[in-house]
């Protein structure tokens, strides 16, 4: 499982090279593939290539949602631009040069994924609200109400990104995997079964 990439394609490729990938490996990505970093296009190309050889689960982040809101409905451009869209558009050479296949991948992303007693979601959940009643906005955007809650969804261990930590945050009931690669920190992955952490150091926006 891999945390927020934010256009840092070189960091992603380096991290993938460290993972013990086999033909049966399942890769879960927690969203925010685009924006802020220099090569969102390269990140999406890497994800498409990975999906040909591995069982991949691509979750949707709030940044993918902003991009889709604009591309599909012409909405929230100002919000997207305030959150790093300029870097994404530069990587493609303009909005009209975004390949259809890339848009289709973003459209296919999941809001959450359940595997046994593990829940994978981009931002988190509204505490004490049943999973089937969770609001999509919360799952893409929530931060501290979730992070500082105790046992927000009983019987689930929750893996999430969205909120950067200095290092992988392994808590009793949740695991935060955004380690701020686009801000010059690290890109992190974790093997869910063993909880072994894999990381690479990143050079931020110039990675």
Secondary structure in CASP SS format (residue, H / E / C, confidence):
PFRMAT SS
TARGET T0000
AUTHOR 0000-0000-0000
METHOD secondary structure of the structure
MODEL  1
X C 1.00
X E 1.00
X C 1.00
X C 1.00
X C 1.00
X C 1.00
X C 1.00
X C 1.00
X H 1.00
X H 1.00
X H 1.00
X H 1.00
X H 1.00
X H 1.00
X H 1.00
X H 1.00
X H 1.00
X H 1.00
X C 1.00
X C 1.00
X C 1.00
X C 1.00
X C 1.00
X C 1.00
X C 1.00
X E 1.00
X E 1.00
X E 1.00
X E 1.00
X C 1.00
X C 1.00
X C 1.00
X C 1.00
X C 1.00
X C 1.00
X C 1.00
X C 1.00
X C 1.00
X C 1.00
X H 1.00
X H 1.00
X H 1.00
X H 1.00
X H 1.00
X H 1.00
X H 1.00
X H 1.00
X H 1.00
X H 1.00
X H 1.00
X H 1.00
X H 1.00
X H 1.00
X C 1.00
X E 1.00
X E 1.00
X E 1.00
X E 1.00
X E 1.00
X C 1.00
X C 1.00
X H 1.00
X H 1.00
X H 1.00
X H 1.00
X H 1.00
X H 1.00
X H 1.00
X H 1.00
X H 1.00
X H 1.00
X H 1.00
X H 1.00
X C 1.00
X C 1.00
X C 1.00
X H 1.00
X H 1.00
X H 1.00
X H 1.00
X H 1.00
X H 1.00
X C 1.00
X C 1.00
X H 1.00
X H 1.00
X H 1.00
X H 1.00
X H 1.00
X H 1.00
X H 1.00
X H 1.00
X C 1.00
X C 1.00
X H 1.00
X H 1.00
X H 1.00
X C 1.00
X C 1.00
X H 1.00
X H 1.00
X H 1.00
X H 1.00
X H 1.00
X H 1.00
X H 1.00
X H 1.00
X C 1.00
X C 1.00
X E 1.00
X C 1.00
X E 1.00
X E 1.00
X E 1.00
X E 1.00
X C 1.00
X C 1.00
X E 1.00
X E 1.00
X E 1.00
X E 1.00
X C 1.00
X C 1.00
X C 1.00
X C 1.00
X C 1.00
X C 1.00
X C 1.00
X C 1.00
X C 1.00
X H 1.00
X H 1.00
X H 1.00
X C 1.00
X C 1.00
X H 1.00
X H 1.00
X H 1.00
X H 1.00
X H 1.00
X H 1.00
X C 1.00
X C 1.00
X H 1.00
X H 1.00
X H 1.00
X H 1.00
X C 1.00
X C 1.00
X C 1.00
X C 1.00
X C 1.00
X C 1.00
X C 1.00
X C 1.00
X C 1.00
X E 1.00
X E 1.00
X E 1.00
X E 1.00
X C 1.00
X C 1.00
X C 1.00
X C 1.00
X C 1.00
X C 1.00
X C 1.00
X C 1.00
X E 1.00
X E 1.00
X C 1.00
X C 1.00
X C 1.00
X E 1.00
X E 1.00
X E 1.00
X C 1.00
X C 1.00
X C 1.00
X C 1.00
X H 1.00
X H 1.00
X H 1.00
X C 1.00
X C 1.00
X E 1.00
X E 1.00
X E 1.00
X E 1.00
X E 1.00
X E 1.00
X C 1.00
X C 1.00
X C 1.00
X C 1.00
X E 1.00
X E 1.00
X E 1.00
X E 1.00
X E 1.00
X E 1.00
X C 1.00
X C 1.00
X H 1.00
X H 1.00
X H 1.00
X C 1.00
END
